[in-house]
């Protein structure tokens, strides 16, 4: 562990990560570099004097005219007040203290990292040690300059929405933010920025909290993620001395967030994580993938990774009955599934259950002999039974809407918030959490449920003004209460598997995923449109948490069945489809895919992703995703009605090696022809509306005529 402190700076890190903080003569603190350990280029890059902490305080505002979180008045005044190192298990920490003498506000930024992982998690806590109350309007978790020329910088970011999650782009910063304004001529920082903001309670409903900066000239890269299940903001923009990055949770200007700090009170920002690399996006996502594995909660599911069958997508679609489920359970078990999750509708006696949810009692009309009959059948076939829940909402027609007190719901101006026929529980209230605890404990204890799909299909907006300084502050507290509730559920039921879902992936963040075991990546029902979502998912998720639907159907061709199954195989295989109506040959194809996945899933849980064709575009006719684990590379390739019969896939990590290319799935369909030139793999397929293949690649070094390995 590196640990150096001097009158002019602080250096901290380990073999894979180095942080250098500059302390100016006036006491101002800024990140000089955050880089991969032993980075030889680190000292030669330009220094940007972006303050380490930006805090917007009512009555003090910004030091420059803008709406940016760079050069806030208090942030600019803060001076170095010391640092300390500590360890917390395998985590090493650096605590950096700053103080603003004018307000008495004290800030502590904490960097945490695991030795050997080129990433760190960061939070900032501010404490009012002055005599007067202060009103916070925004606080960075991390702020720093990125040491590169603006003209050389690319921004990596993603838009997201229902059915179209994770649409990534990489573009020059100049195109994304602001043109060259010749700031030096004017002697002032710029005012514009590339600001990426998520509002409301869907943390990934429109944009993703993961992004990156890459220096095209040196291939230096940062990737970050904001780990919050509510509103957030990140921004990149130009200062006189270069580009800066600021990562925040909710703010006043974006989210109606204000937090009053009385003397002696503290507030801690949402966690963020930043990974670093000298190898561009691929290196940075490899480091962030390792880091994600360190921040997720220990759970036996992480080793078991069971195959899940869910009856919803393109199958029962929220209309379960005993008659429909029993043959599906038989078929899912025959295919090799290990969990069977009954999705929406199991709790309602009618067909319009949307606005009646909340009591979570099994339907008597759907299950004439009780849902216990279906659950017992699932158990008898060796599968773990699961149920769909949407715990945070209460339908306006639900009996729970009258049984719970007004204070148990999010409100504005004394009125319950209603969205799409649902009220939203406020999990700060003990009656709200007791209701949900009672539901979970009853279903686990009485029905022996071992798996919950936790869905979330409304966006409650800016928040609640009950017991809070502002709607945004109320929402942040409610968000944190939700996380505490999840922790409590897993503390009481440590073997329970929790799936994260929010109309697909509308809340796919690492506040949630640090606790939950897998993530539904989309609600996309078109198998042709799903691959770009599945291919992009490892930018946001661990491969072993990434559950992309594979929903083969009896009316599909053999190639189409293989296509949709490949979509789920390089992640958590998440099955659906009318397996009960398939021919023996079709069901054997599904069974073969499950067997292959079960053989490789242990490797997937240690793998890092690569994108041979780059991050996918929504309309790409050829898509590919590679996961590398040790000396093995798993490669999935999809062809969607392409005009080109062949695709060339650069695989630089295999350069100058002989490769063994083995088709894992499907093995009973015509093989694609392949050629390998020592760097690029070229695959040629018959032109079809849809086809896909999954390969395993192993290598051996090639030998030059002189006998030396090259």
C-alpha positions in Angstrom: 0.0 0.0 0.0 1.4 3.4 -1.1 1.0 6.0 1.6 3.0 9.3 1.4 2.1 12.7 2.8 4.1 15.9 2.5 3.5 19.6 2.8 2.6 19.8 -0.9 0.5 16.7 -1.4 -0.8 13.2 -0.5 0.0 10.0 -2.4 -2.1 6.9 -1.7 -2.8 3.6 -3.4 -1.4 0.1 -4.1 0.0 -2.0 -7.0 -3.0 -1.3 -9.3 -4.0 2.2 -8.3 -2.3 5.5 -7.4 -4.0 8.7 -6.2 -2.0 11.9 -6.0 -3.5 14.9 -4.3 -1.9 18.3 -4.6 -2.1 20.7 -1.7 -1.5 24.3 -3.0 0.3 26.9 -0.9 -3.0 28.4 0.0 -4.2 25.0 1.2 -6.5 24.2 -1.8 -6.7 20.5 -2.6 -7.1 18.9 -6.1 -6.5 15.5 -7.7 -3.2 15.6 -9.6 -3.7 12.1 -10.9 -5.8 9.0 -10.4 -4.2 6.3 -12.4 -3.3 2.7 -12.7 -0.4 1.8 -10.4 3.0 2.4 -11.8 1.6 4.5 -14.6 4.7 5.9 -16.3 2.7 8.6 -18.1 1.1 9.9 -14.9 3.6 12.6 -14.1 3.7 14.0 -17.6 0.1 14.8 -18.0 -1.3 18.3 -17.4 -2.6 19.2 -13.9 -6.2 20.7 -13.5 -6.8 22.6 -10.3 -10.4 21.4 -9.9 -11.3 21.5 -6.2 -11.6 18.0 -4.7 -15.0 18.9 -3.1 -17.7 21.1 -4.5 -20.5 22.1 -2.2 -23.2 24.5 -3.0 -24.6 26.3 0.0 -27.4 28.8 0.0 -26.1 32.3 0.7 -22.7 31.5 -0.8 -23.5 30.1 -4.3 -20.8 29.7 -6.9 -17.6 31.6 -7.5 -18.3 31.7 -11.2 -21.4 32.4 -13.1 -22.8 29.0 -14.3 -25.0 26.1 -13.3 -22.0 23.8 -13.0 -20.5 22.0 -10.1 -17.1 23.4 -10.6 -15.8 26.4 -8.6 -18.5 26.7 -6.0 -17.8 29.4 -3.5 -17.4 27.1 -0.5 -15.6 24.5 -2.6 -13.1 27.1 -3.8 -12.4 28.3 -0.2 -11.9 24.8 1.4 -8.4 24.1 2.6 -6.5 21.0 3.6 -7.1 20.0 7.2 -5.3 16.6 7.3 -5.5 13.1 6.1 -5.6 9.6 7.6 -5.3 6.0 6.5 -7.1 3.0 7.8 -8.1 -0.5 6.9 -11.5 -2.1 6.9 -11.1 -5.8 6.2 -9.6 -6.1 2.7 -10.4 -2.4 2.0 -7.8 0.3 2.4 -9.0 3.8 3.0 -7.8 7.3 2.6 -9.6 10.0 4.6 -9.0 13.6 3.4 -10.3 16.5 5.5 -11.0 20.0 4.3 -12.4 23.0 6.1 -14.0 26.3 5.1 -13.2 28.8 7.8 -16.0 31.2 6.7 -18.9 28.8 7.3 -17.2 26.3 9.6 -18.2 23.6 7.1 -15.8 20.5 7.3 -15.6 18.0 4.5 -14.2 14.5 4.6 -13.7 12.6 1.3 -13.1 8.9 1.8 -11.4 6.8 -0.9 -11.7 3.0 -0.6 -10.0 0.3 -2.7 -9.0 -3.3 -2.6 -5.4 -4.1 -3.2 -4.8 -5.2 -6.8 -8.1 -3.6 -8.2 -7.7 -0.5 -10.3 -10.7 1.2 -8.9 -12.0 3.0 -5.8 -15.2 3.9 -4.1 -15.6 7.5 -3.0 -18.0 9.4 -0.7 -17.9 12.9 0.9 -19.3 13.8 4.2 -19.8 17.4 5.3 -20.3 18.5 8.9 -21.5 21.9 10.0 -19.1 22.8 12.8 -20.0 26.5 12.6 -22.5 28.4 14.8 -25.2 28.9 12.2 -27.4 26.5 10.2 -26.5 25.9 6.6 -28.6 24.8 3.7 -27.0 22.5 1.2 -28.0 22.6 -2.4 -25.6 20.1 -3.8 -22.5 18.1 -2.8 -20.1 16.2 -5.0 -19.1 12.7 -4.1 -16.0 13.2 -6.3 -14.7 16.1 -8.4 -11.4 16.1 -10.3 -9.7 17.2 -13.5 -9.0 14.6 -16.2 -5.4 15.1 -17.2 -5.5 15.2 -21.0 -6.0 17.8 -23.8 -9.6 18.5 -24.4 -9.1 17.9 -28.1 -8.0 14.3 -27.4 -10.9 13.3 -25.1 -13.8 11.0 -25.9 -16.9 10.7 -23.7 -18.5 7.3 -23.2 -22.1 7.4 -22.1 -25.5 5.7 -22.6 -29.1 6.6 -23.0 -31.7 4.1 -21.7 -35.4 3.5 -21.7 -38.0 0.8 -21.4 -37.3 -1.8 -24.1 -34.2 0.0 -25.2 -31.7 -0.2 -22.3 -28.0 0.7 -22.5 -27.6 2.4 -25.9 -23.9 3.4 -25.6 -22.0 5.9 -27.7 -18.4 7.1 -27.7 -17.9 10.6 -29.1 -15.4 13.5 -28.8 -16.0 15.7 -25.8 -16.0 18.7 -28.2 -19.0 17.2 -29.9 -20.8 16.4 -26.6 -20.3 19.5 -24.5 -19.1 22.8 -26.0 -17.1 24.0 -28.9 -13.7 25.5 -28.6 -14.5 29.0 -27.2 -10.9 30.2 -26.8 -11.4 30.5 -23.1 -7.8 31.7 -22.5 -8.5 34.8 -24.5 -11.4 35.6 -22.1 -9.5 34.5 -19.0 -12.5 32.7 -17.5 -13.8 29.2 -17.2 -16.6 28.1 -19.5 -20.2 28.0 -18.4 -21.6 25.1 -20.4 -21.2 21.4 -19.7 -22.2 18.0 -20.7 -24.5 17.2 -17.8 -26.2 13.8 -17.6 -29.1 13.9 -15.1 -31.6 11.3 -14.0 -34.7 12.5 -12.1 -37.3 10.7 -10.2 -37.2 7.2 -8.8 -36.1 5.3 -11.9 -32.4 5.8 -11.5 -31.7 4.4 -15.0 -35.0 5.2 -16.7 -33.5 7.7 -19.3 -29.7 7.7 -18.9 -27.2 5.6 -17.1 -25.1 6.5 -14.1 -22.1 4.8 -15.7 -19.9 6.8 -18.0 -16.3 7.3 -19.0 -13.6 9.6 -20.4 -10.9 8.2 -22.7 -7.7 10.0 -24.0 -7.5 8.9 -27.7 -3.8 9.7 -27.8 -2.6 7.7 -24.8 -5.6 5.4 -24.2 -5.9 6.5 -20.6 -9.4 6.0 -19.3 -11.7 6.5 -16.4 -15.0 4.8 -16.0 -17.4 5.7 -13.2 -20.7 4.7 -11.7 -23.0 6.6 -9.3 -24.3 4.1 -6.8 -27.7 5.5 -6.0 -31.3 4.1 -6.4 -32.7 7.6 -7.0 -31.8 10.9 -8.7 -28.2 11.8 -9.6 -26.1 14.0 -11.9 -22.7 13.7 -13.6 -21.1 16.4 -15.6 -18.0 16.9 -17.7 -17.0 20.3 -19.0 -14.1 22.6 -19.8 -12.2 24.8 -17.4 -9.4 27.2 -18.3 -6.9 24.5 -17.4 -8.6 21.5 -18.9 -11.6 19.1 -18.5 -13.1 18.1 -15.2 -15.6 15.5 -13.9 -18.1 15.9 -11.1 -20.2 13.1 -9.7 -23.2 13.8 -7.5 -26.4 12.5 -6.1 -29.5 14.8 -6.0 -29.2 18.6 -6.3 -31.4 21.5 -5.9 -31.3 22.7 -9.5 -32.1 19.2 -10.9 -34.1 17.4 -8.2 -35.6 19.9 -5.7 -33.1 18.7 -3.2 -32.1 20.9 -0.2 -30.7 19.7 3.1 -30.5 22.0 6.2 -27.6 21.3 8.5 -27.9 22.5 12.0 -24.7 23.1 13.9 -23.1 19.7 14.6 -25.1 17.8 11.9 -23.5 15.9 9.0 -24.6 14.7 5.6 -22.9 12.1 3.4 -23.1 12.0 -0.3 -24.2 9.0 -2.4 -21.3 6.5 -3.1 -19.6 6.6 -6.5 -16.9 4.4 -7.9 -14.2 5.2 -10.5 -11.9 2.7 -12.3 -8.8 3.6 -14.2 -6.8 2.1 -17.0 -4.0 2.6 -19.5 -5.9 0.3 -22.0 -8.9 2.3 -22.8 -12.5 1.2 -22.2 -11.7 -2.5 -22.2 -9.1 -2.0 -19.4 -11.3 0.3 -17.4 -14.4 -2.0 -17.6 -12.2 -4.9 -16.6 -11.2 -3.0 -13.5 -14.7 -1.8 -12.8 -15.9 -5.4 -13.1 -13.4 -6.6 -10.5 -14.4 -3.7 -8.3 -18.1 -4.6 -8.6 -17.3 -8.1 -7.4 -15.8 -6.5 -4.3 -18.7 -4.3 -3.4 -21.6 -6.8 -3.8 -23.0 -8.5 -0.8 -21.8 -12.0 -0.1 -24.4 -14.6 -1.1 -24.4 -18.3 -2.0 -26.1 -17.4 -5.3 -22.9 -15.9 -6.5 -21.4 -19.4 -6.7 -24.5 -21.4 -7.6 -25.9 -19.1 -10.3 -29.0 -21.2 -10.9 -30.9 -21.1 -14.2 -34.2 -19.3 -13.7 -37.5 -20.0 -15.6 -40.0 -17.2 -15.3 -43.5 -17.7 -16.8 -44.1 -14.1 -17.9 -42.3 -13.0 -21.1 -44.0 -14.0 -24.3 -45.6 -16.9 -22.2 -48.3 -16.5 -19.6 -47.9 -12.7 -19.5 -49.3 -12.1 -16.0 -52.2 -14.6 -16.1 -51.1 -17.6 -14.1 -53.4 -20.4 -13.1 -52.8 -23.9 -11.8 -53.8 -25.4 -15.2 -51.3 -23.2 -17.1 -48.5 -23.5 -14.6 -48.2 -27.3 -14.0 -47.2 -28.3 -17.5 -44.8 -25.3 -17.7 -43.2 -26.5 -14.4 -42.7 -29.9 -15.9 -41.2 -28.6 -19.1 -38.9 -26.2 -17.3 -37.6 -28.9 -15.0 -37.1 -31.2 -18.0 -35.1 -28.4 -19.7 -32.8 -28.1 -16.6 -34.1 -25.0 -14.9 -33.3 -24.7 -11.2 -35.7 -21.9 -10.2 -39.3 -21.5 -11.3 -40.7 -18.0 -10.7 -44.4 -17.3 -10.9 -44.7 -13.8 -12.2 -47.4 -11.2 -11.9 -51.1 -12.0 -11.3 -50.8 -14.8 -8.7 -52.4 -12.6 -6.0 -55.6 -11.4 -7.8 -58.9 -13.1 -8.3 -59.8 -11.1 -11.4 -57.9 -10.1 -14.5 -57.3 -6.4 -13.7 -54.8 -6.6 -11.0 -52.7 -3.5 -11.8 -54.4 -1.2 -9.2 -55.2 -3.8 -6.6 -51.7 -4.9 -5.7 -50.3 -4.6 -2.2 -51.9 -7.2 0.1 -50.0 -10.1 -1.6 -52.5 -12.9 -0.7 -52.6 -15.8 -3.2 -55.7 -15.9 -5.5 -58.4 -18.4 -4.8 -59.9 -18.4 -8.3 -56.6 -18.9 -10.1 -55.6 -21.7 -7.8 -58.7 -23.7 -6.8 -56.7 -26.0 -4.6 -54.4 -23.2 -3.4 -51.2 -21.9 -4.8 -49.6 -24.4 -2.4 -50.3 -27.2 -5.0 -48.2 -25.4 -7.6 -45.4 -24.5 -5.1 -45.3 -28.1 -3.9 -45.0 -29.4 -7.5 -42.1 -27.0 -8.1 -40.4 -28.3 -5.0 -41.1 -31.9 -5.8 -39.3 -31.5 -9.2 -36.2 -30.1 -7.4 -36.7 -26.5 -8.4 -36.7 -23.4 -6.0 -40.1 -21.7 -6.1 -40.2 -18.0 -6.7 -42.8 -15.2 -6.8 -43.1 -11.8 -8.4 -43.6 -8.9 -6.0 -43.8 -5.1 -6.4 -43.2 -4.2 -2.8 -43.0 -0.5 -2.9 -46.5 0.2 -4.3 -50.0 -0.1 -3.1 -52.8 -0.1 -5.6 -55.5 2.4 -5.1 -58.1 -0.5 -4.9 -56.0 -2.5 -2.5 -57.3 -3.0 1.0 -53.9 -2.0 2.2 -54.6 1.5 0.9 -57.0 2.1 3.8 -55.2 0.0 6.5 -51.9 1.9 6.4 -51.7 5.4 7.8 -51.2 8.5 5.5 -47.7 8.9 6.8 -46.7 5.5 5.3 -47.0 6.9 1.8 -45.0 9.5 -0.3 -46.9 12.8 -0.2 -46.9 16.3 -1.6 -48.8 19.1 0.2 -50.6 16.6 2.4 -51.8 14.5 -0.6 -50.7 11.0 -1.4 -48.8 10.7 -4.6 -50.6 8.6 -7.2 -49.0 7.2 -10.4 -50.8 4.9 -12.8 -53.2 3.7 -10.2 -50.7 3.1 -7.4 -49.6 4.8 -4.2 -46.0 4.7 -3.3 -44.9 3.5 0.2 -42.5 5.6 2.2 -40.2 3.1 3.8 -39.0 5.6 6.4 -42.3 4.8 8.2 -42.3 1.8 10.5 -45.8 0.7 9.4 -44.7 0.6 5.8 -41.6 -1.6 6.5 -43.5 -3.8 8.9 -46.1 -4.5 6.2 -43.5 -5.5 3.7 -41.5 -7.5 6.3 -44.7 -9.4 7.2 -45.4 -10.2 3.6 -41.9 -11.5 2.9 -41.7 -13.5 6.1 -45.2 -15.0 5.5 -44.4 -16.0 1.9 -41.0 -17.5 2.9 -42.3 -19.2 6.0 -45.6 -20.5 4.9 -45.0 -21.1 1.2 -41.2 -21.9 1.4 -40.5 -19.3 -1.3 -36.7 -19.1 -2.1 -36.7 -16.4 -4.8 -38.4 -13.1 -5.3 -38.6 -11.0 -8.5 -38.9 -7.5 -7.1 -40.4 -5.3 -9.7 -41.0 -1.5 -9.7 -43.2 -0.1 -12.4 -43.9 3.5 -11.5 -41.8 6.6 -11.1 -42.9 8.6 -8.1 -41.2 11.9 -9.3 -39.3 14.4 -7.2 -40.1 13.0 -3.8 -42.0 13.8 -0.7 -42.2 16.8 1.6 -43.2 14.8 4.7 -40.6 15.1 7.4 -38.0 16.6 5.1 -36.4 19.9 4.2 -37.5 19.5 0.5 -39.1 16.9 -1.7 -35.7 15.8 -3.0 -34.4 15.3 0.6 -37.4 13.3 1.5 -36.8 11.1 -1.6 -33.2 10.6 -0.8 -34.1 9.5 2.8 -36.8 7.2 1.4 -34.3 5.7 -1.1 -31.9 5.0 1.7 -34.6 3.4 3.8 -35.4 1.1 0.9 -31.8 -0.1 0.8 -32.0 -0.7 4.6 -35.1 -2.7 4.1 -33.4 -4.9 1.5 -30.5 -5.4 3.9 -32.9 -6.4 6.6 -34.7 -9.0 4.3 -31.4 -10.6 3.4 -30.2 -10.5 7.0 -33.3 -12.5 8.1 -33.3 -14.8 5.0 -29.6 -15.1 3.9 -30.4 -17.8 1.3 -33.2 -15.9 -0.3 -32.5 -14.9 -4.0 -33.6 -11.4 -5.0 -34.0 -10.3 -8.6 -34.0 -6.6 -9.4 -36.5 -5.4 -11.9 -38.1 -2.1 -12.7 -40.1 -2.4 -15.9 -37.0 -4.2 -17.1 -33.9 -2.2 -16.2 -35.2 1.2 -15.1 -33.4 1.0 -11.8 -30.2 -0.8 -12.7 -27.7 0.8 -10.3 -25.1 -0.4 -7.8 -27.0 0.7 -4.8 -29.4 -2.0 -5.7 -27.0 -4.4 -7.3 -24.6 -4.4 -4.4 -27.5 -6.1 -2.5 -29.5 -8.0 -5.1 -28.3 -11.1 -6.9 -29.4 -10.6 -10.5 -30.9 -7.9 -12.7 -33.6 -8.2 -15.4 -32.0 -6.4 -18.3 -35.2 -5.5 -20.3 -38.9 -6.1 -21.0 -38.1 -6.3 -24.7 -40.4 -8.9 -26.3 -38.9 -8.9 -29.8 -36.0 -11.5 -29.8 -34.4 -9.6 -32.7 -34.2 -6.4 -30.7 -32.8 -8.0 -27.5 -29.2 -8.7 -28.4 -27.9 -5.1 -28.3 -29.3 -4.9 -24.8 -27.7 -8.1 -23.7 -24.4 -7.3 -25.4 -24.2 -3.8 -23.7 -25.3 -5.1 -20.2 -21.8 -5.9 -18.9 -21.0 -2.1 -19.1 -23.5 -1.7 -16.3 -23.6 -5.1 -14.6 -21.5 -8.0 -13.6 -22.0 -10.8 -16.2 -23.2 -13.1 -13.5 -25.9 -10.6 -12.4 -27.0 -9.8 -16.0 -30.3 -11.7 -16.7 -31.4 -11.4 -20.3 -34.5 -13.2 -21.3 -34.3 -16.3 -23.6 -37.8 -17.1 -24.7 -37.9 -19.9 -27.3 -41.3 -20.7 -28.8 -42.7 -23.7 -30.6 -43.4 -21.6 -33.8 -39.8 -20.5 -34.1 -37.4 -22.1 -36.6 -34.4 -24.0 -35.2 -32.1 -21.0 -35.9 -34.5 -18.6 -34.2 -34.6 -20.8 -31.1 -30.8 -20.9 -31.0 -30.8 -17.1 -31.5 -32.9 -16.2 -28.5 -31.1 -18.8 -26.3 -27.7 -17.3 -27.2 -29.0 -14.0 -26.0 -29.2 -15.3 -22.4 -26.2 -17.5 -22.2 -23.4 -15.1 -21.5 -24.9 -14.0 -18.3 -27.7 -15.4 -16.0 -29.7 -17.7 -18.3 -33.2 -16.4 -17.8 -35.7 -18.7 -19.5 -39.3 -18.3 -20.6 -41.3 -19.5 -23.5 -43.9 -22.2 -24.1 -41.6 -25.1 -23.5 -44.6 -27.2 -22.7 -45.8 -27.0 -26.3 -42.5 -27.8 -27.9 -41.6 -30.9 -29.9 -39.0 -33.2 -28.4 -36.4 -31.9 -30.8 -37.1 -28.3 -29.9 -37.0 -29.0 -26.1 -33.7 -30.9 -26.6 -32.3 -27.7 -28.1 -33.3 -25.8 -25.0 -31.9 -28.5 -22.8 -28.6 -28.4 -24.7 -28.3 -24.6 -24.2 -29.0 -25.1 -20.4 -26.3 -27.8 -20.2 -23.8 -25.6 -21.9 -24.6 -22.6 -19.7 -24.3 -24.7 -16.6 -20.8 -25.9 -17.7 -19.5 -22.4 -18.3 -21.3 -20.4 -15.6 -18.5 -20.7 -13.0 -16.1 -19.1 -15.6 -18.6 -16.4 -16.3 -18.5 -15.4 -12.6 -14.8 -14.6 -12.9 -14.9 -13.1 -16.4 -14.4 -9.7 -17.8 -16.1 -8.4 -20.9 -14.7 -7.4 -24.3 -16.5 -6.0 -27.4 -14.7 -7.2 -30.5 -16.8 -4.9 -32.7 -17.0 -2.1 -30.1 -20.0 -1.2 -28.0 -23.2 -2.2 -29.9 -25.3 0.2 -31.8 -29.1 -0.4 -31.7 -29.3 -1.2 -35.5 -26.1 -3.3 -35.9 -26.8 -6.3 -38.1 -23.8 -8.2 -36.5 -23.3 -8.1 -32.7 -20.7 -9.7 -30.5 -19.8 -10.0 -26.9 -16.7 -11.8 -25.5 -16.1 -12.8 -21.9 -12.6 -13.8 -20.9 -11.8 -15.9 -17.9 -8.2 -17.0 -17.4 -7.0 -18.5 -20.7 -10.5 -19.1 -22.0 -12.6 -16.7 -24.1 -16.3 -17.2 -24.6 -17.6 -15.5 -27.7 -21.3 -15.0 -28.7 -22.1 -13.6 -32.2 -25.5 -12.7 -33.5 -26.5 -12.0 -37.1 -29.7 -10.1 -37.8 -30.8 -10.2 -41.4 -27.4 -8.9 -42.5 -26.5 -7.9 -46.1 -23.0 -9.2 -45.3 -22.5 -12.9 -45.0 -19.2 -12.4 -43.1 -18.1 -10.5 -40.1 -14.5 -9.8 -38.9 -13.9 -9.7 -35.1 -10.6 -8.2 -33.9 -9.4 -10.1 -30.9 -6.2 -8.3 -29.9 -5.9 -10.2 -26.6 -5.3 -13.3 -28.6 -2.8 -11.8 -31.0 0.0 -14.1 -32.3 -1.6 -17.2 -30.8 -3.0 -20.3 -32.4 -6.6 -20.7 -31.4 -9.0 -23.6 -30.9 -12.4 -22.4 -31.9 -15.1 -24.7 -30.5 -18.8 -24.3 -31.1 -20.6 -24.7 -27.8 -24.1 -23.9 -29.0 -25.9 -24.8 -31.2 -24.0 -27.9 -32.2 -26.8 -29.5 -34.3 -27.1 -26.6 -36.9 -24.8 -25.9 -39.8 -21.4 -24.5 -38.6 -20.3 -21.1 -39.6 -17.0 -21.1 -41.4 -14.1 -19.4 -39.7 -10.6 -18.1 -40.5 -8.0 -16.7 -38.0 -5.1 -14.6 -39.2 -3.4 -14.2 -35.8 -5.4 -11.1 -34.8 -8.8 -11.1 -36.5 -11.4 -13.9 -36.5 -13.7 -13.9 -39.6 -16.9 -15.8 -39.4 -19.2 -16.5 -42.4 -22.8 -17.6 -42.0 -25.7 -18.3 -44.2 -27.9 -15.2 -44.7 -30.9 -15.7 -42.5 -33.4 -13.4 -40.6 -31.7 -14.5 -37.4 -28.8 -16.7 -36.4 -26.3 -16.9 -33.5 -23.5 -19.0 -32.2 -21.6 -19.3 -28.9 -18.0 -20.3 -29.0 -15.2 -21.2 -26.6 -11.8 -20.1 -27.7 -8.6 -21.5 -26.2 -5.1 -20.6 -27.2 -1.6 -21.9 -27.6 1.4 -19.6 -28.5 2.6 -19.8 -32.1 6.2 -20.5 -32.7 8.4 -18.7 -35.2 10.5 -20.7 -37.7 13.6 -20.1 -35.5 11.7 -21.8 -32.6 11.1 -18.7 -30.5 7.7 -17.9 -29.2 6.1 -14.8 -30.7 
